[in-house]
Amino acid sequence: GSSSMPDIQNVLIVRPTMFGAVTVWSMVLPGSETQLTLPPNAVDKLRQEEAGNTLFVQIISSRSPKFSYSQWTYDALSGLTWSSFTIAESAPFLP
């Protein structure tokens, strides 16, 4: 694989269930971003609604040759437009 910078990074906080992972929070960032601070209201919401649940952070980084962050739509999150992608997952954590 190439080590070139992704165009899009989709950061998800997910809760595993027997039917698959459920996204409890997500944000889309430009590929150049390397840090994200969860807004305080999101932290509070996760602590209230996901107390006692095991969560994971997933980061889906993708390259899309025709992508322009200033004109992005949710279609950009579809793998159909990607030329490559990686998925990274954190260790489990409790909110």
Buried (B, 14 or more C-beta within 10 A) or exposed (E): EEEEEBBBBBBBBBBEEEEEBBEBBEBBBBBEEEEEEBEEEBEEBBEEEBEEBEBBBBBBBBBBEEBEEEEBEEEBBEEEBBEBBEEEEEEEEEB
